[in-house]
Amino acid sequence: MDVDNLFMILLFEEEEDEVEAINHCMLLSKRQSIDDLFKKRKEEGYFHSLINRYLKENETQFREFFRLNLQQFNYVLSLIGNDIKKFGSNCVQNPIKPEEKLALTLR
């Protein structure tokens, strides 16, 4: 195989890769409907149903679950809350709150 043929094959493969990348990006950019799972996160999600309903009312269970008491949890949250806070955007209108992020991280 000569150098010209090898060069042509490499260019053809590179062009195929670019076409695949463009097609992939086009598929990702199409707006998809939001699943009910995400719409109901505030009412039925892990944080709301478990932490807010049960653990915050029971200090012993809260401590066993997070290995911190509620005061320590709030102290750590006050230290890092602003650093892990995200603001809503067009893509993510209701981002995960810092309190939820900390709870998931500690768990």
C-alpha positions in Angstrom: 0.0 0.0 0.0 1.5 3.3 -1.0 1.5 6.5 1.1 -1.2 8.2 -1.0 -3.7 5.4 -0.5 -2.9 5.3 3.2 -3.4 9.1 3.4 -6.8 8.8 1.7 -8.0 6.1 4.0 -7.0 8.1 7.1 -8.8 11.2 5.8 -11.9 9.2 5.0 -11.9 7.7 8.6 -11.4 11.1 10.1 -14.3 12.5 8.1 -16.5 9.6 9.3 -15.6 10.4 12.9 -16.5 14.1 12.4 -19.9 13.1 10.9 -20.6 10.8 13.8 -19.6 13.6 16.3 -21.9 16.1 14.6 -24.8 13.6 14.6 -24.3 12.8 18.2 -24.3 16.5 19.1 -27.5 17.1 17.1 -29.2 14.3 19.0 -28.1 15.7 22.4 -29.3 19.2 21.5 -32.9 18.1 20.8 -35.0 19.2 23.7 -36.6 16.3 25.5 -39.6 16.3 27.8 -38.9 16.2 31.6 -39.7 13.0 33.2 -42.2 13.0 36.1 -39.4 11.6 38.3 -37.7 15.0 38.1 -40.8 17.1 38.2 -41.8 15.6 41.6 -38.4 15.7 43.1 -39.3 18.4 45.6 -42.3 16.5 47.0 -41.3 12.9 46.6 -37.5 12.9 46.4 -35.0 11.3 48.7 -34.2 14.5 50.6 -37.7 15.6 51.2 -39.2 12.3 52.1 -36.5 10.8 54.2 -34.5 13.7 55.6 -37.1 16.4 56.1 -39.9 14.1 57.2 -38.1 11.7 59.5 -34.5 12.3 60.2 -34.6 16.0 61.2 -37.2 15.2 63.8 -35.2 12.4 65.4 -31.7 13.5 66.4 -30.5 9.9 67.1 -31.4 8.6 63.7 -30.0 11.8 62.0 -26.7 11.2 63.7 -26.6 7.5 62.8 -27.5 8.3 59.2 -25.0 11.1 58.6 -22.5 10.6 61.4 -23.1 14.2 62.4 -25.7 15.8 64.5 -28.0 18.4 63.0 -26.0 21.3 64.4 -22.8 19.9 62.9 -24.5 19.4 59.6 -25.8 23.0 59.6 -22.3 24.2 60.5 -20.6 22.3 57.7 -23.4 23.6 55.4 -22.7 27.2 56.4 -19.0 26.7 55.6 -19.5 25.3 52.1 -23.0 26.2 51.1 -22.1 29.2 48.9 -19.3 27.2 47.2 -21.6 24.4 46.1 -24.7 26.4 45.3 -25.8 26.5 41.7 -28.2 28.9 40.1 -31.0 28.0 37.8 -30.5 28.2 34.1 -32.4 27.4 30.9 -31.3 23.8 31.0 -31.6 23.2 34.7 -34.4 25.3 36.2 -34.3 23.8 39.7 -30.8 22.8 40.6 -30.0 20.6 43.6 -29.8 22.7 46.7 -26.6 22.8 48.8 -28.3 21.1 51.7 -29.3 18.2 49.5 -25.8 18.0 47.9 -24.2 17.9 51.4 -26.6 15.2 52.5 -25.9 13.0 49.5 -22.1 13.5 49.9 -22.1 12.6 53.6 -24.3 9.6 53.0 
